[in-house]
Amino acid sequence: MPDSDPLGHPRVTLPKNLSETLKRLEDAELVTLLREVTTEAERRGVMRPVNTVATPQTVPAAKLQARKSKSSGPRADDLPAGKANLIKASYSAGMKPSAIARMFRLSQSVVNRVLDVPAKSKK
């Protein structure tokens, strides 16, 4: 049976249970195999070259700002009117802002912002 390889090298056939075969390799053999497979994949362009020294990735300022705003939790403006009214009523009943924050699972700054908002006048 003629080979399609122009250099006449025999074709290598991988075992059907490759994962089981890899489990049987010694650590040194596995490291050698990994190094050679990585080198060949980079040579073929299948894989980008891997840097051995990790370079820190810089995050653009806009993404960092968006990430900060997402993780800050609910703002006083985002709270439903009913919850804001409960916060105000709890404060009027004598609860401290820190206790209110714990009860509603909000940050104390959100509770303070709700309490600083003047009541809307009805017309």
The first five atom37 places (N, CA, C, CB, O) and aatype in JSON, in Angstrom:
{
  "aatype": [12, 14, 3, 15, 3, 14, 10, 7, 8, 14, 1, 19, 16, 10, 14, 11, 2, 10, 15, 6, 16, 10, 11, 1, 10, 6, 3, 0, 6, 10, 19, 16, 10, 10, 1, 6, 19, 16, 16, 6, 0, 6, 1, 1, 7, 19, 12, 1, 14, 19, 2, 16, 19, 0, 16, 14, 5, 16, 19, 14, 0, 0, 11, 10, 5, 0, 1, 11, 15, 11, 15, 15, 7, 14, 1, 0, 3, 3, 10, 14, 0, 7, 11, 0, 2, 10, 9, 11, 0, 15, 18, 15, 0, 7, 12, 11, 14, 15, 0, 9, 0, 1, 12, 13, 1, 10, 15, 5, 15, 19, 19, 2, 1, 19, 10, 3, 19, 14, 0, 11, 15, 11, 11],
  "atom_mask": [
    [1, 1, 1, 1, 1],
    [1, 1, 1, 1, 1],
    [1, 1, 1, 1, 1],
    [1, 1, 1, 1, 1],
    [1, 1, 1, 1, 1],
    [1, 1, 1, 1, 1],
    [1, 1, 1, 1, 1],
    [1, 1, 1, 0, 1],
    [1, 1, 1, 1, 1],
    [1, 1, 1, 1, 1],
    [1, 1, 1, 1, 1],
    [1, 1, 1, 1, 1],
    [1, 1, 1, 1, 1],
    [1, 1, 1, 1, 1],
    [1, 1, 1, 1, 1],
    [1, 1, 1, 1, 1],
    [1, 1, 1, 1, 1],
    [1, 1, 1, 1, 1],
    [1, 1, 1, 1, 1],
    [1, 1, 1, 1, 1],
    [1, 1, 1, 1, 1],
    [1, 1, 1, 1, 1],
    [1, 1, 1, 1, 1],
    [1, 1, 1, 1, 1],
    [1, 1, 1, 1, 1],
    [1, 1, 1, 1, 1],
    [1, 1, 1, 1, 1],
    [1, 1, 1, 1, 1],
    [1, 1, 1, 1, 1],
    [1, 1, 1, 1, 1],
    [1, 1, 1, 1, 1],
    [1, 1, 1, 1, 1],
    [1, 1, 1, 1, 1],
    [1, 1, 1, 1, 1],
    [1, 1, 1, 1, 1],
    [1, 1, 1, 1, 1],
    [1, 1, 1, 1, 1],
    [1, 1, 1, 1, 1],
    [1, 1, 1, 1, 1],
    [1, 1, 1, 1, 1],
    [1, 1, 1, 1, 1],
    [1, 1, 1, 1, 1],
    [1, 1, 1, 1, 1],
    [1, 1, 1, 1, 1],
    [1, 1, 1, 0, 1],
    [1, 1, 1, 1, 1],
    [1, 1, 1, 1, 1],
    [1, 1, 1, 1, 1],
    [1, 1, 1, 1, 1],
    [1, 1, 1, 1, 1],
    [1, 1, 1, 1, 1],
    [1, 1, 1, 1, 1],
    [1, 1, 1, 1, 1],
    [1, 1, 1, 1, 1],
    [1, 1, 1, 1, 1],
    [1, 1, 1, 1, 1],
    [1, 1, 1, 1, 1],
    [1, 1, 1, 1, 1],
    [1, 1, 1, 1, 1],
    [1, 1, 1, 1, 1],
    [1, 1, 1, 1, 1],
    [1, 1, 1, 1, 1],
    [1, 1, 1, 1, 1],
    [1, 1, 1, 1, 1],
    [1, 1, 1, 1, 1],
    [1, 1, 1, 1, 1],
    [1, 1, 1, 1, 1],
    [1, 1, 1, 1, 1],
    [1, 1, 1, 1, 1],
    [1, 1, 1, 1, 1],
    [1, 1, 1, 1, 1],
    [1, 1, 1, 1, 1],
    [1, 1, 1, 0, 1],
    [1, 1, 1, 1, 1],
    [1, 1, 1, 1, 1],
    [1, 1, 1, 1, 1],
    [1, 1, 1, 1, 1],
    [1, 1, 1, 1, 1],
    [1, 1, 1, 1, 1],
    [1, 1, 1, 1, 1],
    [1, 1, 1, 1, 1],
    [1, 1, 1, 0, 1],
    [1, 1, 1, 1, 1],
    [1, 1, 1, 1, 1],
    [1, 1, 1, 1, 1],
    [1, 1, 1, 1, 1],
    [1, 1, 1, 1, 1],
    [1, 1, 1, 1, 1],
    [1, 1, 1, 1, 1],
    [1, 1, 1, 1, 1],
    [1, 1, 1, 1, 1],
    [1, 1, 1, 1, 1],
    [1, 1, 1, 1, 1],
    [1, 1, 1, 0, 1],
    [1, 1, 1, 1, 1],
    [1, 1, 1, 1, 1],
    [1, 1, 1, 1, 1],
    [1, 1, 1, 1, 1],
    [1, 1, 1, 1, 1],
    [1, 1, 1, 1, 1],
    [1, 1, 1, 1, 1],
    [1, 1, 1, 1, 1],
    [1, 1, 1, 1, 1],
    [1, 1, 1, 1, 1],
    [1, 1, 1, 1, 1],
    [1, 1, 1, 1, 1],
    [1, 1, 1, 1, 1],
    [1, 1, 1, 1, 1],
    [1, 1, 1, 1, 1],
    [1, 1, 1, 1, 1],
    [1, 1, 1, 1, 1],
    [1, 1, 1, 1, 1],
    [1, 1, 1, 1, 1],
    [1, 1, 1, 1, 1],
    [1, 1, 1, 1, 1],
    [1, 1, 1, 1, 1],
    [1, 1, 1, 1, 1],
    [1, 1, 1, 1, 1],
    [1, 1, 1, 1, 1],
    [1, 1, 1, 1, 1],
    [1, 1, 1, 1, 1],
    [1, 1, 1, 1, 1],
    [1, 1, 1, 1, 1]
  ],
  "atom_positions": [
    [[0.85, -1.17, 0.0], [0.0, 0.0, 0.0], [0.89, 1.23, 0.0], [-0.96, 0.0, 1.22], [1.68, 1.4, 0.93]],
    [[0.79, 2.1, -1.01], [1.67, 3.27, -1.11], [1.25, 4.36, -0.13], [1.66, 3.82, -2.54], [0.06, 4.58, 0.11]],
    [[2.25, 5.02, 0.42], [2.01, 6.13, 1.35], [1.87, 7.43, 0.59], [3.15, 6.25, 2.38], [2.44, 7.58, -0.49]],
    [[1.1, 8.38, 1.13], [0.96, 9.68, 0.49], [2.07, 10.63, 0.95], [-0.42, 10.28, 0.79], [2.16, 11.75, 0.43]],
    [[2.91, 10.22, 1.9], [3.99, 11.05, 2.42], [5.12, 11.08, 1.38], [4.5, 10.51, 3.79], [5.65, 10.02, 1.03]],
    [[5.5, 12.26, 0.89], [6.52, 12.33, -0.16], [7.91, 11.91, 0.32], [6.59, 13.73, -0.7], [8.72, 11.49, -0.5]],
    [[8.21, 12.0, 1.62], [9.53, 11.65, 2.11], [9.65, 10.16, 2.42], [9.85, 12.44, 3.35], [10.74, 9.68, 2.73]],
    [[8.57, 9.44, 2.33], [8.6, 8.02, 2.55], [8.57, 7.61, 4.01], [0.0, 0.0, 0.0], [8.85, 6.46, 4.34]],
    [[8.24, 8.53, 4.89], [8.13, 8.2, 6.31], [6.85, 7.42, 6.54], [8.16, 9.47, 7.18], [5.82, 7.72, 5.94]],
    [[6.91, 6.43, 7.4], [5.66, 5.69, 7.7], [4.69, 6.56, 8.5], [5.98, 4.39, 8.47], [5.11, 7.37, 9.33]],
    [[3.43, 6.38, 8.25], [2.4, 7.14, 8.95], [2.25, 6.6, 10.37], [1.05, 7.06, 8.19], [2.22, 5.39, 10.59]],
    [[2.15, 7.52, 11.34], [1.98, 7.14, 12.73], [0.5, 7.04, 13.03], [2.68, 8.16, 13.68], [-0.28, 7.92, 12.65]],
    [[0.11, 5.97, 13.69], [-1.28, 5.77, 14.05], [-1.4, 5.88, 15.57], [-1.81, 4.41, 13.54], [-0.71, 5.19, 16.31]],
    [[-2.3, 6.74, 16.0], [-2.53, 6.9, 17.43], [-3.45, 5.81, 17.93], [-3.12, 8.29, 17.74], [-4.31, 5.33, 17.19]],
    [[-3.28, 5.4, 19.18], [-4.19, 4.39, 19.72], [-5.6, 4.96, 19.87], [-3.68, 3.87, 21.08], [-5.78, 6.16, 20.05]],
    [[-6.59, 4.09, 19.8], [-7.98, 4.53, 19.93], [-8.27, 5.02, 21.33], [-8.94, 3.39, 19.56], [-9.13, 5.89, 21.51]],
    [[-7.59, 4.5, 22.33], [-7.78, 4.92, 23.71], [-6.59, 5.77, 24.15], [-7.96, 3.69, 24.64], [-5.86, 5.4, 25.07]],
    [[-6.4, 6.91, 23.49], [-5.24, 7.76, 23.74], [-5.19, 8.25, 25.18], [-5.27, 8.96, 22.79], [-4.1, 8.3, 25.77]],
    [[-6.31, 8.59, 25.76], [-6.3, 9.1, 27.14], [-5.81, 8.03, 28.11], [-7.7, 9.57, 27.54], [-5.1, 8.34, 29.07]],
    [[-6.19, 6.79, 27.89], [-5.72, 5.69, 28.75], [-4.24, 5.45, 28.54], [-6.51, 4.41, 28.46], [-3.52, 5.16, 29.5]],
    [[-3.78, 5.56, 27.32], [-2.36, 5.37, 27.03], [-1.53, 6.46, 27.69], [-2.11, 5.36, 25.51], [-0.46, 6.18, 28.23]],
    [[-2.02, 7.71, 27.65], [-1.29, 8.82, 28.27], [-1.18, 8.65, 29.78], [-1.97, 10.14, 27.95], [-0.2, 9.08, 30.39]],
    [[-2.18, 8.02, 30.4], [-2.14, 7.8, 31.84], [-1.01, 6.87, 32.25], [-3.46, 7.25, 32.31], [-0.54, 6.92, 33.38]],
    [[-0.59, 6.03, 31.33], [0.47, 5.05, 31.63], [1.88, 5.61, 31.46], [0.31, 3.84, 30.75], [2.85, 4.96, 31.85]],
    [[2.0, 6.82, 30.89], [3.33, 7.4, 30.68], [3.95, 7.87, 31.99], [3.24, 8.57, 29.7], [3.24, 8.32, 32.89]],
    [[5.26, 7.76, 32.08], [5.99, 8.32, 33.21], [5.96, 9.85, 33.08], [7.46, 7.78, 33.25], [5.71, 10.37, 31.99]],
    [[6.22, 10.56, 34.17], [6.19, 12.02, 34.15], [7.19, 12.6, 33.15], [6.49, 12.57, 35.54], [6.85, 13.53, 32.42]],
    [[8.38, 12.06, 33.1], [9.41, 12.56, 32.18], [8.98, 12.35, 30.73], [10.76, 11.85, 32.45], [9.21, 13.21, 29.89]],
    [[8.36, 11.2, 30.45], [7.89, 10.93, 29.09], [6.76, 11.89, 28.7], [7.41, 9.48, 28.97], [6.7, 12.35, 27.56]],
    [[5.89, 12.18, 29.66], [4.79, 13.1, 29.4], [5.3, 14.5, 29.12], [3.82, 13.12, 30.58], [4.8, 15.17, 28.21]],
    [[6.28, 14.96, 29.88], [6.86, 16.29, 29.66], [7.51, 16.36, 28.29], [7.89, 16.62, 30.76], [7.35, 17.35, 27.58]],
    [[8.25, 15.33, 27.91], [8.89, 15.3, 26.6], [7.85, 15.32, 25.49], [9.79, 14.05, 26.46], [7.99, 16.06, 24.51]],
    [[6.81, 14.51, 25.63], [5.74, 14.46, 24.63], [5.06, 15.82, 24.5], [4.7, 13.4, 24.99], [4.82, 16.29, 23.38]],
    [[4.76, 16.45, 25.61], [4.11, 17.76, 25.6], [4.99, 18.8, 24.91], [3.79, 18.21, 27.03], [4.5, 19.59, 24.09]],
    [[6.27, 18.81, 25.22], [7.19, 19.77, 24.62], [7.27, 19.58, 23.11], [8.58, 19.65, 25.24], [7.23, 20.55, 22.36]],
    [[7.38, 18.33, 22.67], [7.51, 18.06, 21.24], [6.21, 18.34, 20.48], [7.94, 16.61, 21.02], [6.25, 18.85, 19.36]],
    [[5.07, 18.01, 21.07], [3.78, 18.27, 20.42], [3.55, 19.78, 20.31], [2.62, 17.61, 21.21], [3.06, 20.26, 19.29]],
    [[3.91, 20.51, 21.35], [3.76, 21.97, 21.32], [4.65, 22.58, 20.25], [4.1, 22.57, 22.69], [4.21, 23.46, 19.5]],
    [[5.89, 22.13, 20.17], [6.82, 22.64, 19.15], [6.29, 22.36, 17.75], [8.2, 22.01, 19.33], [6.34, 23.24, 16.89]],
    [[5.8, 21.16, 17.51], [5.29, 20.8, 16.19], [4.03, 21.58, 15.85], [5.0, 19.3, 16.12], [3.85, 22.0, 14.7]],
    [[3.14, 21.79, 16.82], [1.92, 22.55, 16.57], [2.25, 24.0, 16.25], [0.97, 22.48, 17.79], [1.6, 24.6, 15.39]],
    [[3.24, 24.57, 16.92], [3.66, 25.95, 16.63], [4.29, 26.02, 15.23], [4.66, 26.45, 17.69], [4.07, 26.99, 14.5]],
    [[5.07, 25.01, 14.87], [5.71, 25.0, 13.55], [4.67, 24.96, 12.44], [6.66, 23.8, 13.42], [4.83, 25.61, 11.4]],
    [[3.6, 24.2, 12.65], [2.55, 24.08, 11.64], [1.59, 25.27, 11.64], [1.78, 22.81, 11.86], [0.8, 25.43, 10.71]],
    [[1.66, 26.08, 12.67], [0.75, 27.22, 12.76], [-0.59, 26.85, 13.35], [0.0, 0.0, 0.0], [-1.53, 27.65, 13.29]],
    [[-0.7, 25.66, 13.91], [-1.94, 25.22, 14.52], [-2.13, 25.92, 15.86], [-1.94, 23.69, 14.71], [-3.26, 26.13, 16.31]],
    [[-1.01, 26.29, 16.47], [-1.05, 26.89, 17.8], [-0.08, 28.05, 17.82], [-0.71, 25.85, 18.89], [1.0, 27.99, 17.23]],
    [[-0.47, 29.12, 18.52], [0.44, 30.26, 18.66], [1.57, 29.89, 19.59], [-0.31, 31.51, 19.18], [1.39, 29.05, 20.47]],
    [[2.74, 30.49, 19.41], [3.84, 30.2, 20.33], [3.46, 30.56, 21.77], [5.1, 30.98, 19.91], [2.81, 31.57, 22.02]],
    [[3.88, 29.71, 22.68], [3.57, 29.91, 24.09], [4.76, 30.57, 24.75], [3.22, 28.57, 24.78], [5.89, 30.09, 24.65]],
    [[4.51, 31.69, 25.44], [5.58, 32.34, 26.19], [5.76, 31.6, 27.5], [5.26, 33.85, 26.45], [4.79, 31.24, 28.16]],
    [[7.0, 31.37, 27.86], [7.24, 30.68, 29.12], [7.13, 31.64, 30.29], [8.62, 30.03, 29.11], [6.86, 31.22, 31.41]],
    [[7.33, 32.95, 30.03], [7.18, 33.95, 31.08], [5.85, 34.63, 30.88], [8.36, 34.98, 31.07], [5.58, 35.19, 29.82]],
    [[5.02, 34.59, 31.9], [3.69, 35.2, 31.8], [3.83, 36.72, 31.84], [2.76, 34.71, 32.95], [4.47, 37.27, 32.73]],
    [[3.22, 37.37, 30.87], [3.23, 38.83, 30.85], [1.9, 39.32, 31.39], [3.48, 39.37, 29.41], [0.85, 38.77, 31.05]],
    [[1.91, 40.33, 32.23], [0.65, 40.82, 32.79], [-0.2, 41.46, 31.7], [0.91, 41.84, 33.91], [0.29, 42.22, 30.86]],
    [[-1.47, 41.12, 31.73], [-2.41, 41.67, 30.76], [-2.92, 43.01, 31.28], [-3.59, 40.69, 30.51], [-3.32, 43.13, 32.44]],
    [[-2.9, 44.02, 30.43], [-3.42, 45.31, 30.84], [-4.89, 45.39, 30.45], [-2.62, 46.48, 30.21], [-5.28, 44.97, 29.36]],
    [[-5.68, 45.9, 31.34], [-7.11, 46.04, 31.1], [-7.38, 47.49, 30.74], [-7.95, 45.6, 32.35], [-7.0, 48.39, 31.48]],
    [[-8.04, 47.74, 29.6], [-8.36, 49.12, 29.25], [-9.19, 49.78, 30.34], [-9.11, 49.16, 27.91], [-9.97, 49.13, 31.04]],
    [[-9.0, 51.07, 30.48], [-9.66, 51.82, 31.55], [-11.19, 51.71, 31.47], [-9.25, 53.29, 31.48], [-11.85, 51.63, 32.5]],
    [[-11.73, 51.69, 30.26], [-13.19, 51.61, 30.12], [-13.72, 50.28, 30.66], [-13.6, 51.77, 28.64], [-14.76, 50.26, 31.32]],
    [[-13.02, 49.19, 30.39], [-13.46, 47.9, 30.89], [-13.34, 47.84, 32.4], [-12.66, 46.77, 30.25], [-14.2, 47.29, 33.09]],
    [[-12.26, 48.4, 32.93], [-12.06, 48.41, 34.37], [-13.15, 49.2, 35.05], [-10.69, 48.98, 34.71], [-13.67, 48.79, 36.09]],
    [[-13.51, 50.35, 34.48], [-14.57, 51.17, 35.05], [-15.91, 50.43, 35.0], [-14.67, 52.52, 34.3], [-16.68, 50.47, 35.95]],
    [[-16.18, 49.75, 33.88], [-17.43, 49.0, 33.76], [-17.47, 47.86, 34.77], [-17.6, 48.45, 32.32], [-18.52, 47.57, 35.35]],
    [[-16.33, 47.21, 34.97], [-16.26, 46.11, 35.92], [-16.5, 46.62, 37.34], [-14.91, 45.4, 35.83], [-17.18, 45.96, 38.13]],
    [[-15.95, 47.8, 37.67], [-16.15, 48.36, 39.0], [-17.61, 48.72, 39.22], [-15.27, 49.59, 39.19], [-18.15, 48.48, 40.3]],
    [[-18.25, 49.29, 38.2], [-19.63, 49.71, 38.39], [-20.56, 48.52, 38.5], [-20.07, 50.61, 37.25], [-21.58, 48.6, 39.18]],
    [[-20.23, 47.41, 37.85], [-21.06, 46.22, 37.95], [-20.97, 45.59, 39.33], [-20.67, 45.21, 36.9], [-21.96, 45.1, 39.87]],
    [[-19.78, 45.6, 39.91], [-19.57, 44.9, 41.17], [-19.96, 45.74, 42.38], [-18.14, 44.48, 41.28], [-19.9, 45.25, 43.51]],
    [[-20.35, 46.99, 42.19], [-20.64, 47.84, 43.33], [-21.98, 47.53, 43.98], [-20.6, 49.29, 42.91], [-22.27, 48.05, 45.06]],
    [[-22.8, 46.7, 43.37], [-24.09, 46.34, 43.95], [-25.15, 47.37, 43.61], [0.0, 0.0, 0.0], [-24.92, 48.27, 42.8]],
    [[-26.31, 47.24, 44.24], [-27.4, 48.16, 43.91], [-27.1, 49.57, 44.41], [-28.72, 47.67, 44.49], [-26.49, 49.75, 45.46]],
    [[-27.55, 50.54, 43.64], [-27.41, 51.94, 44.05], [-28.74, 52.41, 44.6], [-26.95, 52.84, 42.85], [-29.77, 51.76, 44.44]],
    [[-28.7, 53.55, 45.27], [-29.93, 54.09, 45.85], [-30.97, 54.36, 44.77], [-29.62, 55.38, 46.65], [-32.16, 54.22, 45.01]],
    [[-30.52, 54.76, 43.57], [-31.46, 55.04, 42.48], [-32.1, 53.77, 41.93], [-30.74, 55.78, 41.35], [-33.21, 53.82, 41.38]],
    [[-31.42, 52.64, 42.07], [-31.91, 51.39, 41.51], [-32.91, 50.66, 42.41], [-30.75, 50.48, 41.23], [-33.57, 49.72, 41.97]],
    [[-33.02, 51.09, 43.66], [-33.91, 50.4, 44.58], [-35.37, 50.67, 44.23], [-33.63, 50.83, 46.02], [-35.71, 51.78, 43.81]],
    [[-36.22, 49.68, 44.39], [-37.65, 49.92, 44.19], [-38.16, 50.9, 45.25], [-38.44, 48.58, 44.25], [-37.62, 50.98, 46.35]],
    [[-39.19, 51.64, 44.9], [-39.73, 52.65, 45.81], [-40.19, 52.03, 47.12], [-40.9, 53.39, 45.14], [-40.04, 52.64, 48.18]],
    [[-40.74, 50.84, 47.06], [-41.21, 50.17, 48.27], [-40.08, 49.88, 49.24], [0.0, 0.0, 0.0], [-40.23, 50.05, 50.45]],
    [[-38.94, 49.43, 48.71], [-37.81, 49.13, 49.57], [-37.23, 50.4, 50.16], [-36.73, 48.36, 48.79], [-36.82, 50.42, 51.32]],
    [[-37.19, 51.47, 49.36], [-36.71, 52.76, 49.88], [-37.62, 53.25, 50.99], [-36.64, 53.81, 48.75], [-37.15, 53.78, 52.0]],
    [[-38.93, 53.07, 50.83], [-39.88, 53.48, 51.87], [-39.69, 52.64, 53.14], [-41.32, 53.34, 51.36], [-39.79, 53.17, 54.24]],
    [[-39.41, 51.34, 52.99], [-39.16, 50.5, 54.16], [-37.91, 50.94, 54.9], [-39.03, 49.04, 53.74], [-37.88, 50.93, 56.13]],
    [[-36.87, 51.32, 54.15], [-35.63, 51.8, 54.76], [-35.92, 53.07, 55.57], [-34.54, 52.08, 53.69], [-35.46, 53.2, 56.71]],
    [[-36.68, 53.99, 54.98], [-37.01, 55.25, 55.67], [-37.88, 54.99, 56.89], [-37.73, 56.22, 54.72], [-37.69, 55.63, 57.93]],
    [[-38.83, 54.07, 56.77], [-39.71, 53.77, 57.91], [-38.92, 53.1, 59.03], [-40.88, 52.86, 57.47], [-39.16, 53.36, 60.21]],
    [[-37.98, 52.24, 58.67], [-37.16, 51.58, 59.68], [-36.3, 52.6, 60.43], [-36.27, 50.51, 59.04], [-36.11, 52.49, 61.64]],
    [[-35.79, 53.57, 59.7], [-34.97, 54.61, 60.32], [-35.84, 55.48, 61.24], [-34.29, 55.49, 59.24], [-35.41, 55.86, 62.33]],
    [[-37.05, 55.78, 60.79], [-37.98, 56.58, 61.6], [-38.38, 55.84, 62.87], [-39.23, 56.95, 60.79], [-38.66, 56.46, 63.9]],
    [[-38.4, 54.51, 62.8], [-38.77, 53.71, 63.95], [-37.62, 53.57, 64.94], [-39.22, 52.34, 63.5], [-37.78, 52.98, 66.01]],
    [[-36.45, 54.11, 64.59], [-35.34, 54.11, 65.53], [-34.21, 53.16, 65.19], [0.0, 0.0, 0.0], [-33.25, 53.06, 65.96]],
    [[-34.29, 52.46, 64.08], [-33.19, 51.55, 63.71], [-32.01, 52.36, 63.19], [-33.66, 50.53, 62.64], [-32.18, 53.41, 62.58]],
    [[-30.82, 51.86, 63.45], [-29.61, 52.51, 62.96], [-29.37, 52.09, 61.51], [-28.38, 52.15, 63.86], [-29.77, 50.99, 61.11]],
    [[-28.72, 52.96, 60.72], [-28.46, 52.62, 59.31], [-27.68, 51.31, 59.13], [-27.69, 53.75, 58.66], [-27.93, 50.57, 58.17]],
    [[-26.74, 51.01, 60.04], [-25.99, 49.76, 59.9], [-26.9, 48.54, 60.08], [-24.83, 49.72, 60.92], [-26.73, 47.55, 59.37]],
    [[-27.85, 48.62, 61.01], [-28.79, 47.51, 61.21], [-29.73, 47.37, 60.02], [-29.61, 47.72, 62.51], [-30.08, 46.26, 59.62]],
    [[-30.14, 48.5, 59.47], [-31.01, 48.47, 58.28], [-30.27, 47.83, 57.11], [-31.49, 49.91, 57.91], [-30.84, 47.02, 56.37]],
    [[-29.0, 48.2, 56.95], [-28.2, 47.65, 55.86], [-28.08, 46.14, 56.0], [-26.8, 48.29, 55.84], [-28.2, 45.41, 55.01]],
    [[-27.85, 45.66, 57.22], [-27.76, 44.21, 57.43], [-29.09, 43.53, 57.15], [-27.33, 43.9, 58.87], [-29.13, 42.46, 56.54]],
    [[-30.18, 44.14, 57.58], [-31.5, 43.54, 57.43], [-31.87, 43.4, 55.95], [-32.56, 44.39, 58.16], [-32.41, 42.38, 55.54]],
    [[-31.57, 44.43, 55.14], [-31.94, 44.4, 53.72], [-30.81, 43.89, 52.83], [-32.35, 45.78, 53.28], [-30.95, 43.84, 51.61]],
    [[-29.69, 43.51, 53.45], [-28.53, 43.01, 52.72], [-28.05, 44.01, 51.67], [-28.85, 41.67, 52.05], [-27.82, 43.68, 50.5]],
    [[-27.91, 45.24, 52.13], [-27.41, 46.32, 51.29], [-26.16, 46.89, 51.93], [-28.49, 47.43, 51.09], [-25.88, 46.62, 53.1]],
    [[-25.4, 47.66, 51.17], [-24.27, 48.34, 51.77], [-24.79, 49.52, 52.58], [-23.24, 48.8, 50.68], [-25.86, 50.07, 52.3]],
    [[-24.03, 49.91, 53.57], [-24.45, 51.01, 54.44], [-24.49, 52.32, 53.65], [-23.5, 51.14, 55.65], [-25.3, 53.2, 53.94]],
    [[-23.63, 52.44, 52.64], [-23.64, 53.67, 51.84], [-24.95, 53.8, 51.05], [-22.44, 53.68, 50.88], [-25.45, 54.91, 50.87]],
    [[-25.49, 52.69, 50.58], [-26.77, 52.74, 49.86], [-27.88, 53.18, 50.81], [-27.12, 51.35, 49.23], [-28.72, 54.01, 50.45]],
    [[-27.87, 52.63, 52.02], [-28.89, 53.01, 53.0], [-28.77, 54.49, 53.33], [-28.76, 52.17, 54.29], [-29.77, 55.2, 53.41]],
    [[-27.54, 54.96, 53.53], [-27.33, 56.39, 53.83], [-27.8, 57.28, 52.69], [-25.86, 56.66, 54.13], [-28.35, 58.35, 52.92]],
    [[-27.57, 56.84, 51.45], [-28.03, 57.64, 50.31], [-29.55, 57.71, 50.26], [-27.49, 57.06, 48.98], [-30.12, 58.75, 49.94]],
    [[-30.21, 56.6, 50.59], [-31.67, 56.6, 50.6], [-32.18, 57.54, 51.68], [-32.23, 55.17, 50.82], [-33.15, 58.26, 51.47]],
    [[-31.53, 57.53, 52.83], [-31.99, 58.37, 53.93], [-31.7, 59.84, 53.69], [-31.34, 57.93, 55.21], [-32.38, 60.7, 54.26]],
    [[-30.71, 60.15, 52.85], [-30.38, 61.55, 52.55], [-31.3, 62.13, 51.48], [-28.95, 61.65, 52.1], [-31.34, 63.35, 51.31]],
    [[-32.03, 61.28, 50.76], [-32.9, 61.77, 49.69], [-34.11, 62.42, 50.33], [-33.34, 60.61, 48.74], [-34.8, 61.8, 51.14]],
    [[-34.39, 63.7, 49.98], [-35.56, 64.36, 50.55], [-36.84, 63.74, 50.03], [-35.54, 65.86, 50.25], [-36.9, 63.26, 48.9]],
    [[-37.87, 63.75, 50.86], [-39.15, 63.17, 50.47], [-39.75, 64.02, 49.35], [-40.13, 63.08, 51.7], [-39.67, 65.25, 49.38]],
    [[-40.36, 63.35, 48.37], [-41.0, 64.08, 47.27], [-42.29, 64.69, 47.76], [-41.27, 63.14, 46.06], [-43.06, 64.06, 48.48]],
    [[-42.52, 65.94, 47.37], [-43.75, 66.61, 47.77], [-44.88, 66.22, 46.83], [-43.56, 68.15, 47.8], [-44.68, 66.14, 45.61]],
    [[-46.04, 66.0, 47.38], [-47.21, 65.65, 46.55], [-47.92, 66.92, 46.15], [-48.18, 64.69, 47.31], [-48.09, 67.82, 46.97]],
    [[-48.32, 67.0, 44.91], [-49.0, 68.2, 44.4], [-50.47, 67.98, 44.3], [-48.46, 68.6, 43.05], [-51.2, 68.89, 43.89]]
  ]
}
